[in-house]
Amino acid sequence: MAKSSPLSYLLVAVGGGVIGFLAAQAITPGVSPDSAPASQTEGESSQSERLAGLERVALGERLRGEITSESELNGNDGSRFERYVMALEEDDLVEVTLDGALQGVVSLYDDQLQLVSSGEIMRQRIDQSGDYMLVVSGADAQSYGPFSLESRSVELSDSDTLTLASPLDSWLQQDEREYSFTIDEAGMYDIDMRSDEFDTFLVLEGPSGYYREDDDSAGNLNARIADFLAPGEYQLTARSAYGDGEGVFTLALDSRELPSDTELRNSGELTADAPINGWYSGEALTYELTLDETSDVTLEMRSSDFDTFLEVEGNGVALSDDDGAGGTDSRIGEQLLPGTYTVTARGYNLSASGLFELTARTEPSEVEPEL
């Protein structure tokens, strides 16, 4: 592991604080680093001296603990912490998850007390076999409580083929990853790319010039392409949204079964109080709403697949809405004169796709609208 100068690790940032115990360990009272014998300088001290006395935990072992007022003190921000030692193997991809009532972070240090990684969920590829130090720290001086640590070695796939209903975990290191898959039966499919470490992005290309891309349709910076796919060979590019992310991600291809009584309508007449289901795949869909009398009209477009966007035009009216129904669902409420109106249903993001429900509700209005 990399060597460091005697004072290089005295104050190491973790989250919003600084682990103060490192400074206390680095300088013994009454002895300056310059006066220490050469054989005992920090750069040459053994890892057993650095990690001596810490409770040892094994990878894969569930650890329970608690941050209390008796835990070690971070002199910089007043937070408390607990330390452990864990043996890790070169090239392992290690995941450690902090859970429980404690608001805090878990951090990994090498045997030189150099910070390797930190977070509520910490993932790190190990460069060299040896003992490492785990530090569980409260977020601030008021953070106390029980916690649990779950650790595991993440098994990564090197396959470049995506298989239906067989998710794979892999590692992205700035460069994009390319996959291929075959669709044997036409139908609706979901392709998800998820990561806790970077903003994911998907590009899908297929038969007859098919092209789709997506950034955040799965929520929380996760990507999803949900679409009707024809039989054929497809090429999928998985990358970060801005080309600079790295870390573990999960990629999955799944078919979607619609309820047996669901009929998709991507155009036609929109009838009051008769919800319809449609499938959006990047192209705006239009419907016609006809009113025989002045009415209070409420239009709603809802989807669990993408951020909806709704428009209505006609008789001098041009209205639109993004999130008026709450969340990412759309709603337009307006008093409209008799006539025919064009209702346009689409995604806020033109690259989104998925299933949606469109509903029109009307009530006769006794008051004529102001023109």
ABEGO torsion letter per residue (X at the ends): XBBBBAAAAABBBBEABBBAAAAAAABBBGBBAAABBAAABAAABBAAAAABGBBBBBBGBBBBBBBBAABBBBAAAGBBBBBBBBBBBBGBBBBBBBBEABBBBBBBBBAAGBBABBEABBBBBBABBEBBBBBBBBABAABBEBBBBBBBBBBBBABABBBBGBBBBBBBBGBBBBBBBBBABBEBBBBBBBBAABBBBBBBBBBGGBBBBBAAAAEGGBBBBBBBBBBEBBBBBBBBAAGABBEBBBBBBBBBBBBAABBBBABEBBBBGBBBBBBBAGBBBBBBBBBABBBBBBBBBBBAABBBBBBBBEGGBBBBBAAAAEEABBBBBBBBBBEBBBBBBBBABAABBEBBBBBBBBBBBABBBBX
